[in-house]
Amino acid sequence: MNATTASTGDDAAAWLQGREKELETAVAELVRLNSFTEHVEGGNAVGELLRTFLTMPGLGVERVKSARFADHWVYRSEGVAAAPPVALIGHLDTVFPPGTFEGYRRDGDLARGPGVLDMKGGLVVVAFALRALAETIGLGALPPLRLVIVGDEEVGSPEGQGIIRSAIAGADAALVFEAGRAGDAIITRRKGTGAMT
């Protein structure tokens, strides 16, 4: 880390100071919108609300229409010309059908509701981190960013896989903003399943 990078991180962290309530309000707004994968209207409402959080200088947006799921979103910054992009990946859909597990509530220090961890909370983290960087150093001073938010992750990303691959081609790194383990441990790999024919 060089002095400029450290300064940038310090400035962005300072910008975030005192905004905890604003972040929690954003999470609560998203969680209150049911975005079960097959609830297209709710998923699109989440995508639109996220767009308001992600509207900032230097970050362009493309809405990728879906005939089956909520629309997918690709955000791009130009960044430093010679640098390869950094991919940021997320999803707006959740696993709970309307009427089964809804709403947002506090339980002491814990927030509860569909998507608090998987992964509306993470989407708020990335949105506010990008806003902090945009407001302090500007996204143009960073590597190019490719933020992809799909609407079909909970069912295996049948459309989202191709959108992600296309949008992040050539990326040097990829970060997914799902919740970590207890103690804020970073997850470096996950198990999964697949079908081969």
Residue pairs with C-beta under 8 A, 6 or more apart in sequence:
1 9
8 133
8 136
8 137
8 141
11 136
11 137
12 129
12 132
12 133
12 136
12 137
13 132
14 136
15 131
15 132
15 135
15 136
16 128
16 129
16 132
19 128
22 128
23 124
23 125
23 128
24 111
26 53
26 124
26 127
26 128
27 104
27 111
27 116
27 120
27 121
27 124
28 104
28 111
28 113
29 49
30 46
30 49
30 50
30 115
30 120
30 123
30 124
31 103
31 104
31 111
31 113
31 114
31 115
31 116
31 120
32 102
32 103
32 104
32 113
33 42
33 45
33 46
33 49
34 42
34 94
34 96
34 97
34 98
34 102
34 114
35 42
35 43
35 45
35 46
35 70
35 92
35 93
35 94
35 115
35 151
36 42
36 43
36 93
36 94
36 95
36 96
36 97
36 98
37 43
37 69
37 70
37 93
37 94
37 95
37 151
37 152
37 153
37 154
37 155
38 69
38 97
39 97
39 98
40 66
40 68
40 69
40 70
42 70
42 98
43 69
43 70
43 71
43 92
43 93
43 151
44 70
44 71
44 151
46 70
46 92
46 120
47 63
47 70
47 71
47 73
47 92
47 149
47 151
50 73
50 92
50 123
50 127
50 149
51 61
51 73
53 123
53 124
53 127
53 128
53 131
54 61
54 75
54 127
54 130
54 147
55 61
56 130
56 131
56 134
56 135
56 139
57 134
57 138
57 139
58 77
58 78
58 134
58 138
58 139
58 140
59 75
59 76
59 77
59 130
59 134
59 139
59 145
59 147
60 75
60 76
60 77
61 73
61 74
61 75
61 76
62 73
62 74
62 75
62 76
63 71
63 72
63 73
64 71
64 72
64 73
64 74
64 163
65 71
66 72
66 151
66 152
66 159
68 152
68 159
69 93
69 151
69 152
69 155
69 159
70 92
70 93
70 151
70 152
71 151
72 148
72 149
72 150
72 151
72 152
72 159
72 160
72 163
73 92
73 147
73 148
73 149
74 146
74 147
74 148
74 149
74 163
74 167
75 145
75 146
75 147
75 148
75 149
76 144
76 145
76 146
76 147
76 167
77 139
77 140
77 142
77 144
77 145
78 139
78 140
78 144
79 85
79 139
79 140
79 141
79 142
79 143
79 144
79 145
80 140
80 141
80 142
80 143
80 144
83 143
83 144
83 172
84 143
84 144
84 170
84 171
84 172
85 143
85 144
85 145
85 146
85 168
85 170
85 171
85 172
86 142
86 143
86 144
86 145
86 146
86 171
86 172
86 173
86 174
86 175
87 146
87 147
87 148
87 164
87 167
87 168
87 171
87 173
87 174
87 175
88 126
88 145
88 146
88 147
88 148
88 174
88 175
88 177
89 147
89 148
89 149
89 164
89 168
89 174
89 175
89 176
89 177
90 119
90 122
90 123
90 126
90 147
90 148
90 149
90 150
90 176
90 177
90 178
91 119
91 149
91 150
91 151
91 152
91 153
91 154
91 157
91 160
92 120
92 123
92 149
92 150
92 151
93 150
93 151
93 152
93 153
93 154
93 155
94 114
94 115
94 118
94 120
94 154
95 114
95 118
95 154
96 102
96 114
101 113
101 114
102 113
102 114
103 113
104 111
104 112
104 113
104 116
105 111
105 112
105 113
106 112
111 121
115 121
117 178
117 179
118 178
118 179
119 177
119 178
119 179
121 179
122 176
122 177
122 178
122 179
123 149
123 177
125 177
126 147
126 177
130 139
130 145
130 147
133 139
133 142
139 145
143 172
146 167
146 168
146 171
148 160
148 163
148 164
148 167
148 168
150 157
150 159
150 160
150 163
150 164
151 159
151 160
152 158
152 159
152 160
153 160
157 164
168 174
178 187
180 186
180 187
181 187
